[in-house]
Amino acid sequence: MNTVEQKQLKELTPEEQEQAKQQSIAWQRECFQNAQKHLAEKGVMPKTLLEKESRFIAPLCALWKFKGQDGKSYWVITGRLPTDHALASVAENARDALRYFSLQWQLKADQIMQIGGHDKTKVDFANLLINRAHGIYEMYEKEQLWANEVN
């Protein structure tokens, strides 16, 4: 928790603090379930969550690192953005995984625009990808979000 969040919590009543805590727990649980479901839909059965390497930037996104039953590790991004995954080998840590997804989404959006540029649904999705790619890249660049990160 950063100092701004701590200051905001101090301004809340104990009941409001508890409610905020419960909302955060519920949000993390929902993101975790979405990450597991996404991997399963892609044919990867999650075995273990690598919790120390996972990161939460509530309420925007969560980055999960899972070890699959196939022996491979995966990054999964969930939250207020498209859920996506990649082999863990693409990024050394959660911050680099955020950058990886940002760049991948920009490339994917370019491909969608080239192929389906006349389909409004595809164009809308491409624009969503571009918007979220820029947003998560801004999070990647914010040093204060990663101040406690072990390199």
Buried (B, 14 or more C-beta within 10 A) or exposed (E): EEEEEEEBEEEEEEEEBEEBEEEEEEBBEEBBEBBBBBBEEEEBEBEEBBEEBBBBBBEEBBBBBBBBEEEEBBBBBBBEBBBBBBEBEBBEBBBBBBBBBBBBBBEBBEEBBEEBEEEEEBBEBBEBBBEBBEBBBEBBEEEEBBEEEEE
